[in-house]
Amino acid sequence: MSGFGLDDLMRGSEAYAAKPAEPVGHTEPSGNLRKAFER
């Protein structure tokens, strides 16, 4: 998890949870998280 802290994960999760429901594909938060964890 180089350069990717728990604070960043929590902030991203909160930002995503605060957004209204959108069709999958419009936004890709899970894809961004996956990329971060694959590093």
C-alpha positions as CSV (number, residue, x, y, z in Angstrom):
1,M,0.0,0.0,0.0
2,S,2.7,2.5,-1.0
3,G,1.3,6.0,-0.6
4,F,-2.2,4.7,0.0
5,G,-3.2,5.1,3.7
6,L,-6.3,4.1,5.6
7,D,-7.2,7.7,5.8
8,D,-7.4,7.9,2.0
9,L,-9.4,4.7,1.9
10,M,-11.9,6.1,4.5
11,R,-12.1,9.4,2.7
12,G,-12.8,7.8,-0.6
13,S,-15.4,5.4,0.9
14,E,-17.2,8.3,2.6
15,A,-17.2,10.4,-0.6
16,Y,-18.6,7.4,-2.5
17,A,-21.2,6.7,0.1
18,A,-22.3,10.3,0.2
19,K,-23.0,10.2,-3.6
20,P,-26.4,9.3,-4.9
21,A,-26.8,5.9,-6.4
22,E,-25.5,5.9,-10.0
23,P,-25.4,3.2,-12.7
24,V,-22.3,1.1,-12.5
25,G,-19.9,2.3,-15.2
26,H,-20.7,6.0,-14.7
27,T,-18.2,6.2,-11.9
28,E,-15.5,3.6,-11.1
29,P,-14.6,4.0,-7.4
30,S,-14.2,0.2,-7.0
31,G,-11.9,0.2,-10.0
32,N,-9.8,3.0,-8.5
33,L,-9.6,1.1,-5.2
34,R,-8.7,-2.1,-6.9
35,K,-5.8,-0.3,-8.8
36,A,-4.6,1.2,-5.5
37,F,-4.5,-2.2,-3.8
38,E,-2.8,-3.9,-6.8
39,R,0.1,-1.5,-6.5
